[in-house]
């Protein structure tokens, strides 16, 4: 049977609960355990797929096509495990399945209630995560802060879960804040005491406290927290602010957090191998050059809307010991083709990521045209690839009214269109192409040079596709279709000949990038951006 760890948060939100959970997962994985992660989100949306990127940030997509919270991206990047649709459960998901069962008569006449029906459903989702992954250890993060009304059913469910599975099979880790008060120059434990008291009022006694703090905790504070919160003093863990989040697992390891977890769960603390992680930290702390990437998007006011893209750029930078500076450029600013030289003055490469709707696409297309005409490395992702195709059709193939059906349903030249299958479904209920699809890489292309293989799988989240009617014309004008989904005959990757790097993909490669394993397409883009910068300075 799997063992279970539940991570709760107290005092304030934004403490780094997700990174705490991921760091513990990493240490356990490096000790040879199979680890799986799950996040409970107490909001009522079924998933974040319909929430504005301005509110919620990016929607992270799993290989099996679930639209999930961006914390899952942290999990995957830290532990390098592919999560699945059992990994992100919202209140909406729980209620909708309970209501569906009620309508199907599955509760045979009983009054359906929060306890036990909602809490049972939550407990089932914890078990499903364990069953679907076959993991030795499942770590579940409970979104929100203790005391929030909306997370109560989740708290009650994990309390019951522990009662049913036994102390040795599940563990409660509570993350809190130890604020530092300027003036009296002291760290304060009271907010933590109160949040543990809140947790106890719901029947949960934490086993381990992870204390976010700006200053080191001395032994007297640790003893005080241990005494007042009824936790072993060795289980009061300091989570001091760090410059580089990859240091957090090492800080925990130095305090033996993973050994304590193994002891409490009554499993062997197998030998650990952290070599790869130490190498990563060394790389991150010793970047010796920098490159500036212009990220042109619709939602740049909230950087979290492009979290995985940002991370994937940074990972590719690690490969070349290069720091990535991102210039966040709102596509709204580029509506007119004016001052382009000025706007892109310091930029070594231009990336246009995904997005939905017609707003500000003109600006994104102007950025693409600028990159194409001036031989500046360009990378278009999903919408970015679609817009690169429309720009190419308009300005290279001379189809002045080229467009996407997404922006103009009546367009005579739909370079980007719904694919046949979606067209049919669309009349009933529009749907997205979500999750993993295979792609065949064509040999002797840039895509092949970097992927170094022919068959790949990449994650998707889009409704529209390149319209194959235009393939021949595009090829005549110098476009290379370097990745295709052969089964569905869909364009997956485009690249331009006679350009140092002009590449676009219909999928979202950013979801598969890892700090220790950059994604091949990001690697191509960053490598050429670095070369571009060096050439300008006559270094190469
Ligand atoms: N809006 C486009 C589509 O639905 C692109 C989506 C995206 O960039 N994720 O096809």
Boltz pocket constraint, residues with backbone or C-beta under 6 A from the ligand:
constraints:
  - pocket:
      binder: B
      contacts: [[A, 353], [A, 354], [A, 355], [A, 356], [A, 357], [A, 381], [A, 382], [A, 383], [A, 384], [A, 386], [A, 406], [A, 461], [A, 462], [A, 463], [A, 464], [A, 465]]
      max_distance: 6.0
